[in-house]
């Protein structure tokens, strides 16, 4: 990984994104800015497989029950 020199908040000119990194942030005229709370919610954890945990718990219970009855 290459280290780049930062001077007064600007990255040295040998950085590959020097031409765009210091451009002003785009603000849409059409869409209002999203609140910080709503932006954070996009990255909140979620259950991708709803019910998966219940299936695993039931399989573990059945296996344990089977092992106890076999001995």
C-alpha positions, -999 to +999 in steps of 0.1 A: +000+000+000+013+034-009+015+063+016+006+097+003+018+130+018-009+153+032-001+190+034-025+216+047-055+192+042-045+185+006-030+152-006+002+154-027-001+155-065+012+119-070-021+106-056-042+090-083-074+109-073-058+143-069-080+157-097-113+150-080-106+147-042-107+184-035-138+192-055-168+206-036-194+181-024-223+178-048-257+188-034-288+178-054-312+205-064-339+178-070-337+156-039-335+169-003-306+158+018-313+127+040-311+132+077-281+116+096-306+093+113-320+079+081-285+076+066-274+056+096-304+033+094-292+021+059-263+005+076-281-010+106-278-048+110-307-068+097-318-104+096-311-115+060-326-149+066-357-145+086-364-175+107-330-191+102-321-188+139-353-207+148-345-235+123-310-239+137-323-239+173-349-266+164-323-287+146-300-285+177-329-295+200-338-325+178-302-337+176-298-334+213-330-353+219-320-380+195-286-383+211-302-387+246-326-414+234-299-434+216-277-438+247 
